[in-house]
Amino acid sequence: MLVGFADYSYQAQALAAELNLPYAQVEVHRFPDGESKVTLPDSLPARLVICRSFDRPNNKLVELLLAVRTARELGASHLTLVAPYLCYMRQDIAFNPGEAVSQGIIGEFLASLLDAAITVDPHLHRIERIAQAVPLQQSVAVSAAPLIADFLTQQDNPVLLGPDRESLQWVSTIATLCGFEHCVCSKERLGDRQVRIQLPDFDFRGRNVVLIDDVVSSGETLASATRSCLAAGAERVDAMVTHALFSAGAEKRILQSGIMKIWSTDSITHASNSISLAPLLAHSLRNN
């Protein structure tokens, strides 16, 4: 059986359909004091898939704990989490004394609950494999790059541009798959919502540019890169995002920069969703 939650039910049901599994929804009631009451189906099979994306994660992590412990009591002996967006992966070292390294802490927490976990393009830069963060025998990260490349081949021969050096791994992979030119910017972060973008040595005049990024939160990086591309003579700028976090005001900030379209996978529910991850996730579940 596959179970999902109301905030990610469309994608969870699509995944269940791909797998030909029955779908049931976990009921969550939030009390006025912020606590959650979690209710699962009262009869569960031995193998259970839980599908939920972990944007805005704090309540969701507590609700996962409640759901998993309850599922075990109801007879589920093998639990797989499908979390297309996996939270807390970006803080992988202590940048200042006393900081919690959330990647390892949350990873250990998930590993203590689950038998297997599958996610999509997690933000890993100082480790090579998701199993180093979520230490499970079956800890799998799949890439949305082939689906994104298929989508972008419908566009008019754009140049793919990464907004910073960290995006090179995604940009180069996608560019190779669809045969487009690519390059990356240099970025200096000045604060949570302030960045300085320097374009690479590339002639953008008259070109269509597609910005490629894995995670968009405040939107300032995409907005700054868009303004720079248009100032350099680009004909138009669009963006392809794997995980559309979009904090308050982010979408407006990006659109005001002059960007034409924003596309994203459905790892996080958003109006920009253009690519379904269900086939990719179903394939991974069948083979792991």
Helices and strands as residue ranges (DSSP letters): E 2-4, G 6-8, H 9-19, E 23-25, E 27-30, E 36-39, E 47-51, H 57-73, E 78-83, H 102-113, E 116-120, G 130-132, E 138-142, H 145-152, E 159-162, G 165-167, H 168-178, E 182-184, E 186-191, E 194-198, E 208-216, H 220-231, E 236-244, H 250-256, E 262-265, E 273-275, H 278-287
